[in-house]
Amino acid sequence: MQFPTPVNSIQPTRQESLRLYLGRAGLSFREIGRRIDVSGAAIAKLCNQETMPTRRHAELIAMGIPAGLLPEPLDIKPGPKPRVGLAMERE
């Protein structure tokens, strides 16, 4: 059987590496969520995104989870985003 990419050169994604790390550490998203008082589903969602709030990032680092396996810490203001073109049209 031919594979399009050699099997030994496939690199796991950050999310796959995080799940592997958590499995080896005996942690689950549910357990992490319990420790910081949120649901396991919320932790899974945070960990699968490209960014996460800096507060949550710091809490996961404090649990011993390597920063390289977590999304980038970034606080994004909630709510609607300003429309870029609207201000220019009014001038």
Residue pairs with C-beta under 8 A, 6 or more apart in sequence:
12 20
14 68
14 69
14 71
15 47
15 48
17 69
18 47
18 65
18 69
18 70
21 65
21 66
21 69
22 28
22 29
22 32
22 65
25 64
27 63
27 65
28 40
29 40
29 41
29 43
29 44
29 47
30 39
30 40
30 43
31 40
32 40
32 43
32 60
32 63
33 39
33 40
33 41
33 42
33 43
34 40
35 63
36 43
36 56
36 59
46 52
46 53
46 56
46 71
47 70
47 71
49 71
50 71
50 72
51 71
51 72
51 73
51 74
51 76
52 70
52 71
52 72
52 73
52 74
53 73
53 74
53 75
53 76
54 73
54 74
54 75
57 67
57 70
57 71
57 73
58 73
60 70
61 67
61 70
